[in-house]
Amino acid sequence: MNHSISLTVNGARRDFVLDDPRVTLLDLLRERLHLTGTKKGCDRGQCGACTILVDGKRINSCLALAISHDGADILTIEGLARGDQLHPVQAAFIAHDGFQCGFCTPGQIMSAIGMIKEAQAGDDPERIRECMSGNLCRCGAYAGIVDAVRDAQGQMDESNQRRSA
């Protein structure tokens, strides 16, 4: 039995016919849309490499059934930059060496954006580490990641204040 779903992925509406209701968002993104920035790490929701934003909230896409998110708005790492202009979190990761091998970086960046939107951490490095604890980095780039998140959050706050004025 086939199931039809619609998703908005990185701003574009996409329609799918699923022949298996067990297809995850991760597999749909990687195999059907060829958006391979979202990584398959542990495939058990423990490493965070597959983190994406669904309706503005961060989730592990390896644990999310695509059929359960019919009508959702999905943002992946490929949808962040605007042409040559990187998202502030992407730019901050580069400026602060927030990555080494790069495998976890897309999930780290998506999680950081979600955390900033949630406004849970403020400028407290320990709180940032706690909020980002679902994203593992085998290389140990955590100091750069925390610095990048703090910097990007400050830039985004300043940008929002200028728009409000």
Backbone as ProteinMPNN parsed JSONL, in Angstrom:
{"seq_chain_A": "MNHSISLTVNGARRDFVLDDPRVTLLDLLRERLHLTGTKKGCDRGQCGACTILVDGKRINSCLALAISHDGADILTIEGLARGDQLHPVQAAFIAHDGFQCGFCTPGQIMSAIGMIKEAQAGDDPERIRECMSGNLCRCGAYAGIVDAVRDAQGQMDESNQRRSA", "coords_chain_A": {"N_chain_A": [[0.838, -1.181, 0.0], [0.627, 2.179, -0.877], [1.632, 5.394, 0.351], [0.932, 8.786, 0.305], [2.711, 11.769, 0.845], [3.409, 15.196, 1.709], [6.013, 17.511, 1.936], [7.706, 20.455, 2.981], [10.77, 21.237, 2.013], [13.639, 22.832, 2.756], [12.451, 25.191, 1.883], [11.094, 24.507, -0.451], [8.259, 22.913, -1.786], [7.69, 19.467, -1.641], [6.521, 16.466, -2.968], [5.783, 13.115, -2.138], [5.596, 9.605, -2.712], [5.29, 6.98, -0.665], [6.295, 3.697, -0.438], [6.717, 2.203, 1.705], [5.847, 2.489, 5.002], [7.724, 2.789, 6.968], [9.872, 4.372, 6.32], [12.398, 6.609, 7.184], [12.824, 10.134, 7.963], [15.483, 10.817, 7.602], [16.449, 8.863, 5.741], [14.753, 9.433, 3.599], [15.532, 12.072, 2.963], [18.256, 11.691, 2.274], [18.299, 9.549, 0.372], [16.179, 9.892, -1.47], [16.035, 12.635, -2.039], [18.652, 13.281, -2.293], [20.059, 14.852, -0.498], [22.676, 14.934, 1.118], [24.016, 16.074, 3.211], [22.954, 15.809, 5.731], [23.808, 13.521, 8.041], [24.167, 9.948, 8.396], [24.843, 8.548, 11.22], [24.91, 6.917, 13.902], [22.409, 5.828, 13.602], [20.531, 5.473, 15.543], [19.683, 7.555, 17.085], [21.522, 8.58, 18.895], [23.838, 10.021, 18.367], [23.501, 12.475, 17.034], [24.268, 13.306, 14.483], [22.441, 13.378, 12.47], [20.765, 15.531, 12.835], [18.148, 17.747, 12.137], [15.957, 20.535, 11.385], [12.594, 20.532, 12.114], [9.66, 22.036, 11.494], [10.817, 24.173, 12.821], [11.951, 23.078, 15.095], [14.537, 21.137, 16.561], [15.372, 17.843, 15.628], [16.209, 14.336, 15.717], [16.66, 12.967, 12.747], [16.912, 10.324, 12.053], [15.299, 8.9, 13.69], [12.756, 9.658, 13.114], [9.783, 9.01, 11.53], [8.976, 9.483, 8.169], [6.344, 9.556, 7.254], [4.969, 10.4, 9.467], [5.333, 13.074, 9.522], [3.943, 14.462, 7.62], [3.218, 17.303, 5.749], [4.992, 18.934, 7.097], [7.494, 21.49, 7.713], [10.722, 21.438, 6.733], [14.104, 21.937, 7.496], [17.336, 21.642, 6.346], [20.932, 21.271, 6.459], [21.709, 22.021, 3.899], [19.95, 24.018, 3.246], [20.614, 26.382, 4.51], [22.605, 28.451, 3.816], [22.615, 31.455, 1.893], [23.048, 31.746, -1.216], [26.296, 32.808, -1.689], [26.507, 33.674, 0.872], [27.003, 32.661, 4.054], [25.119, 31.146, 6.714], [24.962, 32.699, 9.943], [25.742, 30.872, 11.985], [27.106, 28.875, 10.564], [29.26, 30.398, 9.563], [30.459, 31.139, 11.975], [31.299, 28.647, 12.96], [33.371, 28.104, 11.192], [35.081, 30.285, 11.73], [35.82, 29.795, 14.375], [37.026, 27.342, 14.404], [35.275, 25.099, 14.739], [35.121, 22.469, 14.022], [36.595, 19.381, 12.932], [37.133, 16.723, 11.465], [34.695, 16.959, 10.228], [32.423, 15.367, 9.932], [30.365, 15.336, 11.891], [29.585, 17.942, 11.797], [27.373, 19.152, 10.204], [25.095, 18.265, 11.698], [25.749, 19.32, 14.196], [25.689, 22.078, 13.636], [22.988, 22.43, 12.835], [21.721, 21.69, 15.203], [22.719, 23.674, 16.905], [21.535, 25.962, 15.78], [18.825, 25.377, 16.247], [18.905, 25.31, 19.066], [19.595, 27.971, 19.645], [17.326, 29.265, 18.651], [15.495, 28.25, 20.467], [16.219, 29.628, 22.686], [17.44, 28.809, 25.103], [19.983, 28.699, 26.277], [21.426, 31.082, 26.604], [24.345, 32.995, 27.249], [25.946, 31.273, 28.569], [28.54, 29.054, 28.793], [28.536, 26.441, 29.901], [25.824, 25.783, 29.926], [25.307, 25.866, 27.198], [26.9, 23.685, 26.388], [25.45, 21.67, 27.672], [22.948, 21.863, 26.367], [23.713, 21.128, 23.841], [24.446, 18.549, 24.115], [23.443, 16.255, 22.926], [24.728, 15.929, 20.577], [27.447, 14.427, 19.266], [31.009, 14.604, 18.962], [33.588, 13.024, 17.59], [36.164, 13.881, 17.191], [36.644, 15.778, 19.083], [36.162, 18.576, 19.083], [34.929, 20.338, 20.796], [35.43, 22.73, 22.326], [35.805, 24.71, 20.352], [33.302, 24.507, 19.148], [31.536, 25.39, 21.165], [32.475, 28.033, 21.464], [31.884, 28.964, 18.891], [29.073, 28.775, 18.853], [28.4, 30.603, 20.879], [29.409, 32.99, 19.738], [27.949, 33.14, 17.301], [25.359, 33.281, 18.303], [25.462, 35.757, 19.613], [25.9, 37.446, 17.388], [23.522, 36.983, 15.965], [21.64, 37.917, 17.792], [22.347, 40.656, 17.873], [21.789, 41.343, 15.211], [19.023, 40.903, 15.149], [18.235, 42.857, 16.994], [18.939, 45.197, 15.621], [17.138, 45.066, 13.494], [14.766, 45.364, 14.868], [14.877, 47.935, 15.779]], "CA_chain_A": [[0.0, 0.0, 0.0], [1.397, 3.408, -0.989], [1.203, 6.53, 1.159], [1.381, 10.064, -0.245], [2.962, 12.835, 1.811], [4.009, 16.428, 1.201], [6.912, 18.188, 2.865], [8.427, 21.61, 2.477], [12.166, 20.975, 2.335], [14.473, 23.995, 2.426], [11.63, 26.196, 1.219], [10.421, 23.996, -1.655], [7.313, 21.833, -1.516], [8.04, 18.207, -2.276], [5.512, 15.421, -2.794], [6.386, 11.783, -2.164], [4.793, 8.4, -2.537], [6.078, 6.031, 0.109], [5.804, 2.323, -0.538], [6.974, 1.601, 3.017], [5.588, 3.514, 6.015], [8.839, 2.836, 7.917], [10.94, 5.23, 5.81], [12.694, 7.725, 8.078], [13.139, 11.402, 7.304], [16.887, 10.746, 7.202], [16.577, 8.104, 4.495], [14.053, 10.178, 2.547], [16.383, 13.193, 2.565], [19.495, 11.232, 1.654], [18.132, 8.633, -0.759], [15.222, 10.371, -2.477], [16.333, 14.019, -2.41], [20.101, 13.374, -2.441], [20.57, 15.86, 0.43], [23.547, 14.066, 1.915], [24.633, 16.807, 4.319], [22.441, 15.19, 6.942], [24.598, 12.293, 8.094], [23.72, 8.754, 9.106], [25.927, 8.138, 12.109], [24.593, 5.715, 14.675], [21.085, 5.363, 13.173], [19.799, 5.131, 16.77], [19.354, 8.77, 17.819], [22.459, 8.801, 19.988], [25.023, 10.816, 18.025], [23.11, 13.804, 16.583], [24.76, 13.636, 13.14], [21.287, 13.499, 11.567], [19.884, 16.59, 13.325], [17.536, 18.707, 11.211], [14.877, 21.292, 12.01], [11.253, 20.236, 11.609], [8.796, 23.088, 12.022], [11.633, 25.015, 13.684], [12.479, 22.356, 16.256], [15.568, 20.162, 16.189], [15.052, 16.432, 15.857], [17.074, 13.327, 15.098], [15.881, 12.494, 11.601], [16.988, 8.861, 11.94], [14.238, 8.334, 14.525], [11.485, 10.255, 12.712], [9.168, 8.434, 10.339], [8.565, 10.516, 7.223], [4.884, 9.583, 7.173], [4.468, 11.111, 10.644], [5.605, 14.504, 9.385], [3.236, 14.974, 6.448], [2.899, 18.727, 5.848], [5.984, 19.639, 7.904], [8.507, 22.358, 7.122], [12.0, 20.831, 7.093], [15.302, 22.688, 7.131], [18.567, 20.865, 6.446], [22.155, 22.057, 6.314], [21.767, 22.554, 2.533], [19.036, 25.149, 3.114], [21.003, 27.503, 5.37], [23.306, 29.548, 3.139], [21.9, 32.201, 0.853], [24.091, 31.958, -2.229], [27.626, 32.759, -1.098], [26.445, 34.161, 2.247], [26.755, 31.604, 5.018], [24.335, 31.417, 7.916], [25.899, 33.104, 11.003], [26.291, 29.721, 12.707], [28.106, 28.269, 9.686], [30.435, 31.278, 9.553], [31.098, 31.062, 13.292], [31.999, 27.357, 13.05], [34.624, 28.262, 10.459], [35.925, 31.254, 12.438], [36.262, 29.273, 15.67], [37.487, 25.954, 14.239], [34.295, 24.269, 15.414], [35.046, 21.151, 13.383], [37.874, 18.824, 12.487], [36.877, 15.871, 10.295], [33.507, 17.522, 9.588], [31.283, 14.453, 9.82], [29.28, 15.738, 12.792], [29.363, 19.384, 11.689], [26.012, 19.542, 9.834], [24.201, 18.05, 12.832], [26.107, 20.302, 15.232], [25.193, 23.391, 13.204], [21.522, 22.433, 12.902], [21.36, 21.67, 16.617], [23.026, 25.003, 17.443], [20.492, 26.884, 15.32], [17.632, 25.054, 17.02], [19.116, 25.733, 20.451], [19.525, 29.437, 19.68], [15.901, 29.612, 18.497], [14.815, 27.888, 21.71], [16.664, 30.611, 23.683], [17.617, 28.117, 26.37], [21.328, 28.667, 26.819], [22.043, 32.372, 26.872], [25.773, 33.081, 26.947], [26.604, 30.393, 29.529], [29.174, 27.931, 28.087], [28.1, 25.156, 30.458], [24.452, 25.565, 29.462], [25.43, 25.539, 25.767], [27.362, 22.296, 26.32], [24.337, 20.799, 28.059], [21.929, 21.883, 25.303], [24.284, 20.503, 22.654], [24.996, 17.255, 24.524], [22.953, 15.191, 22.056], [25.55, 15.906, 19.37], [28.784, 13.947, 19.606], [32.118, 14.887, 18.054], [34.676, 12.09, 17.884], [37.441, 14.583, 17.132], [36.793, 16.578, 20.296], [36.192, 20.006, 18.752], [33.895, 20.949, 21.624], [35.74, 24.115, 22.711], [35.493, 25.541, 19.186], [31.853, 24.481, 18.931], [30.919, 26.285, 22.158], [32.836, 29.403, 21.079], [31.133, 29.295, 17.677], [27.669, 28.982, 19.225], [28.317, 31.885, 21.613], [29.638, 34.066, 18.78], [26.806, 33.217, 16.376], [24.195, 33.747, 19.065], [25.639, 37.199, 19.787], [25.675, 38.093, 16.09], [22.11, 36.894, 15.615], [20.945, 38.824, 18.702], [22.602, 42.011, 17.38], [21.053, 41.508, 13.963], [17.601, 41.026, 15.496], [18.031, 44.141, 17.644], [18.98, 46.238, 14.585], [15.881, 44.993, 12.737], [13.674, 45.823, 15.729], [15.017, 49.378, 16.039]], "C_chain_A": [[0.885, 1.247, 0.0], [0.771, 4.51, -0.154], [1.777, 7.799, 0.54], [1.578, 11.065, 0.886], [3.543, 14.031, 1.081], [4.853, 17.046, 2.301], [7.422, 19.455, 2.192], [9.854, 21.442, 2.947], [13.006, 22.139, 1.831], [13.72, 24.995, 1.559], [10.868, 25.723, -0.002], [9.487, 22.846, -1.276], [7.715, 20.601, -2.321], [6.962, 17.182, -1.957], [6.179, 14.063, -2.984], [5.306, 10.721, -2.097], [5.709, 7.395, -1.852], [5.477, 4.642, -0.038], [6.03, 1.555, 0.764], [6.769, 2.676, 4.078], [6.717, 3.647, 7.037], [10.006, 3.69, 7.441], [11.14, 6.397, 6.768], [12.922, 9.007, 7.275], [14.589, 11.396, 6.816], [17.043, 10.022, 5.866], [15.873, 8.802, 3.335], [14.93, 11.32, 2.035], [17.603, 12.713, 1.782], [19.261, 10.451, 0.364], [17.203, 9.156, -1.845], [15.541, 11.786, -2.949], [17.824, 14.268, -2.618], [20.686, 14.545, -1.65], [21.426, 15.116, 1.462], [24.303, 14.806, 3.021], [24.173, 16.28, 5.66], [23.034, 13.788, 6.997], [23.892, 11.169, 8.844], [24.916, 8.279, 9.921], [25.573, 6.826, 12.779], [23.288, 5.062, 14.231], [20.233, 4.915, 14.36], [19.461, 6.353, 17.609], [20.303, 9.101, 18.947], [23.61, 9.741, 19.659], [24.697, 12.233, 17.546], [23.571, 14.182, 15.188], [23.621, 13.892, 12.16], [20.335, 14.625, 11.96], [19.447, 17.516, 12.196], [16.518, 19.51, 12.007], [13.571, 20.924, 11.321], [10.298, 21.202, 12.302], [9.528, 23.909, 13.078], [12.243, 24.334, 14.886], [13.474, 21.296, 15.798], [15.127, 18.746, 16.557], [16.141, 15.563, 15.248], [16.269, 12.686, 13.975], [15.937, 10.986, 11.433], [15.885, 8.177, 12.741], [12.843, 8.774, 14.093], [10.958, 9.59, 11.444], [8.662, 9.561, 9.445], [7.049, 10.659, 7.206], [4.257, 10.351, 8.344], [4.622, 12.619, 10.537], [4.993, 15.096, 8.114], [2.858, 16.435, 6.686], [3.935, 19.549, 6.591], [6.912, 20.501, 7.05], [9.86, 21.879, 7.635], [13.14, 21.711, 6.599], [16.511, 21.804, 7.377], [19.755, 21.802, 6.269], [22.239, 22.69, 4.918], [20.901, 23.796, 2.356], [19.441, 26.387, 3.892], [21.6, 28.688, 4.626], [22.392, 30.195, 2.097], [22.921, 32.591, -0.204], [25.45, 31.776, -1.585], [27.64, 33.196, 0.36], [26.062, 33.028, 3.199], [25.823, 32.076, 6.128], [25.33, 31.819, 9.004], [26.498, 31.933, 11.787], [27.341, 29.02, 11.854], [29.396, 29.087, 9.698], [31.188, 31.198, 10.876], [31.838, 29.74, 13.482], [33.33, 27.432, 12.323], [35.574, 29.164, 11.242], [36.518, 30.688, 13.726], [36.759, 27.824, 15.601], [36.586, 24.991, 14.995], [34.125, 22.903, 14.756], [36.463, 20.681, 13.087], [37.601, 17.952, 11.268], [35.633, 16.334, 9.542], [32.298, 16.621, 9.535], [30.105, 14.914, 10.67], [28.828, 17.172, 12.566], [27.96, 19.769, 11.232], [25.014, 19.375, 10.987], [24.471, 19.027, 13.954], [25.53, 21.675, 14.878], [23.677, 23.456, 13.307], [21.048, 22.432, 14.356], [21.604, 23.034, 17.254], [21.957, 26.013, 17.033], [19.2, 26.643, 16.088], [17.743, 25.519, 18.455], [19.016, 27.248, 20.582], [18.077, 29.889, 19.551], [15.106, 29.314, 19.766], [15.146, 28.851, 22.841], [16.834, 29.992, 25.064], [18.955, 28.39, 27.032], [21.886, 30.019, 27.224], [23.506, 32.34, 26.473], [26.592, 32.155, 27.848], [27.203, 29.174, 28.817], [28.715, 26.563, 28.606], [26.688, 24.806, 29.984], [24.458, 25.205, 27.972], [25.875, 24.091, 25.619], [26.228, 21.331, 26.655], [23.289, 20.72, 26.954], [22.409, 21.198, 24.027], [24.746, 19.074, 22.939], [24.495, 16.081, 23.685], [23.733, 15.069, 20.761], [26.979, 15.561, 19.76], [29.788, 14.283, 18.519], [33.261, 13.967, 18.439], [36.034, 12.78, 17.901], [37.676, 15.446, 18.358], [36.883, 18.066, 20.045], [35.233, 20.82, 19.62], [34.18, 22.395, 22.023], [35.413, 25.07, 21.564], [34.005, 25.613, 18.908], [31.166, 25.44, 19.89], [31.228, 27.737, 21.816], [32.045, 29.854, 19.856], [29.669, 29.587, 17.998], [27.499, 30.32, 19.941], [28.449, 33.065, 20.653], [28.433, 34.236, 17.861], [25.568, 33.74, 17.084], [24.277, 35.251, 19.285], [25.38, 37.96, 18.501], [24.198, 38.102, 15.727], [21.275, 37.802, 16.508], [21.106, 40.271, 18.249], [21.812, 42.298, 16.116], [19.562, 41.689, 14.227], [17.307, 42.351, 16.165], [18.039, 45.273, 16.63], [17.679, 46.248, 13.782], [14.717, 45.544, 13.544], [13.695, 47.337, 15.931], [14.463, 50.223, 14.929]], "O_chain_A": [[1.805, 1.345, 0.812], [-0.445, 4.562, 0.03], [2.978, 7.875, 0.281], [0.731, 11.198, 1.769], [4.095, 13.907, -0.012], [4.443, 17.091, 3.461], [7.55, 19.508, 0.969], [10.126, 21.498, 4.147], [13.073, 22.397, 0.629], [14.276, 25.57, 0.623], [10.062, 26.479, -0.543], [9.869, 21.931, -0.546], [8.033, 20.682, -3.508], [6.541, 17.05, -0.808], [7.021, 13.881, -3.864], [4.247, 10.918, -1.503], [6.753, 7.012, -2.38], [4.288, 4.441, 0.21], [5.594, 0.413, 0.911], [7.465, 3.692, 4.051], [6.668, 4.534, 7.889], [11.041, 3.726, 8.106], [10.187, 7.09, 7.124], [13.177, 8.968, 6.071], [14.885, 11.912, 5.738], [17.706, 10.528, 4.961], [16.358, 8.76, 2.204], [15.059, 11.517, 0.827], [17.935, 13.277, 0.74], [19.954, 10.673, -0.628], [17.424, 8.885, -3.025], [15.345, 12.108, -4.121], [18.217, 15.344, -3.069], [21.672, 15.155, -2.063], [20.949, 14.729, 2.529], [25.145, 14.212, 3.694], [24.932, 16.304, 6.629], [22.794, 12.968, 6.111], [23.132, 11.4, 9.784], [25.862, 7.694, 9.395], [25.901, 5.751, 12.276], [23.083, 3.87, 14.46], [19.332, 4.089, 14.214], [18.995, 6.208, 18.739], [19.934, 9.829, 19.868], [24.294, 10.216, 20.566], [25.55, 13.114, 17.648], [23.287, 15.294, 14.741], [23.814, 14.548, 11.136], [19.207, 14.672, 11.468], [20.262, 17.999, 11.411], [16.247, 19.202, 13.168], [13.459, 20.997, 10.097], [10.149, 21.189, 13.524], [8.949, 24.293, 14.094], [12.992, 24.966, 15.631], [13.275, 20.641, 14.774], [14.589, 18.496, 17.636], [16.894, 16.001, 14.378], [15.313, 11.952, 14.225], [15.095, 10.416, 10.739], [15.57, 7.011, 12.5], [11.85, 8.308, 14.651], [11.62, 9.609, 10.406], [7.998, 10.484, 9.916], [6.532, 11.775, 7.148], [3.154, 10.884, 8.226], [4.098, 13.36, 11.369], [5.471, 16.106, 7.599], [2.249, 16.765, 7.703], [3.773, 20.764, 6.707], [7.087, 20.276, 5.853], [10.116, 21.912, 8.839], [13.149, 22.167, 5.456], [16.696, 21.28, 8.476], [19.589, 22.983, 5.965], [22.785, 23.784, 4.773], [21.101, 24.552, 1.405], [18.684, 27.357, 3.932], [21.14, 29.817, 4.796], [21.522, 29.549, 1.514], [23.575, 33.63, -0.104], [25.737, 30.729, -1.005], [28.674, 33.101, 1.021], [24.947, 32.508, 3.153], [25.756, 33.266, 6.434], [26.456, 31.322, 8.994], [27.652, 32.004, 12.208], [28.375, 28.607, 12.38], [30.489, 28.536, 9.827], [32.419, 31.191, 10.893], [32.899, 29.716, 14.104], [34.321, 26.875, 12.794], [36.75, 28.834, 11.398], [37.618, 31.076, 14.119], [36.895, 27.162, 16.63], [37.055, 24.173, 15.786], [33.091, 22.257, 14.922], [37.398, 21.477, 13.003], [37.817, 18.397, 10.141], [35.531, 16.119, 8.334], [31.227, 17.07, 9.127], [28.963, 14.884, 10.211], [27.791, 17.58, 13.09], [27.379, 20.668, 11.839], [24.183, 20.252, 11.219], [23.54, 19.515, 14.596], [24.951, 22.349, 15.73], [23.135, 24.437, 13.816], [20.074, 23.105, 14.692], [20.791, 23.502, 18.052], [21.524, 26.826, 17.849], [18.551, 27.591, 16.531], [16.787, 26.064, 19.008], [18.415, 27.751, 21.531], [17.644, 30.796, 20.263], [14.164, 30.032, 20.101], [14.437, 28.893, 23.847], [16.426, 30.573, 26.07], [19.048, 28.317, 28.257], [22.74, 30.09, 28.107], [23.865, 31.726, 25.468], [27.819, 32.256, 27.878], [26.46, 28.345, 28.292], [28.528, 25.634, 27.821], [26.405, 23.649, 29.676], [23.7, 24.338, 27.538], [25.306, 23.344, 24.824], [26.066, 20.301, 26.001], [22.797, 19.637, 26.638], [21.597, 20.739, 23.224], [25.377, 18.453, 22.084], [25.086, 15.003, 23.738], [23.439, 14.204, 19.936], [27.636, 16.304, 20.489], [29.479, 14.255, 17.328], [33.843, 14.12, 19.513], [36.958, 12.307, 18.561], [38.818, 15.811, 18.639], [37.624, 18.757, 20.745], [34.777, 21.886, 19.205], [33.258, 23.211, 22.054], [34.812, 26.122, 21.783], [33.496, 26.651, 18.483], [30.307, 26.22, 19.478], [30.338, 28.586, 21.871], [31.589, 30.996, 19.794], [29.094, 30.541, 17.473], [26.573, 31.077, 19.65], [27.689, 34.028, 20.744], [27.951, 35.352, 17.666], [24.818, 34.545, 16.531], [23.272, 35.95, 19.159], [24.719, 38.999, 18.511], [23.679, 39.107, 15.239], [20.304, 38.398, 16.043], [20.138, 41.032, 18.235], [21.234, 43.374, 15.969], [18.914, 42.529, 13.604], [16.243, 42.928, 15.94], [17.249, 46.21, 16.743], [17.173, 47.314, 13.431], [13.788, 46.124, 12.983], [12.665, 47.948, 16.217], [14.509, 51.451, 15.006]]}, "name": "protein", "num_of_chains": 1, "seq": "MNHSISLTVNGARRDFVLDDPRVTLLDLLRERLHLTGTKKGCDRGQCGACTILVDGKRINSCLALAISHDGADILTIEGLARGDQLHPVQAAFIAHDGFQCGFCTPGQIMSAIGMIKEAQAGDDPERIRECMSGNLCRCGAYAGIVDAVRDAQGQMDESNQRRSA"}
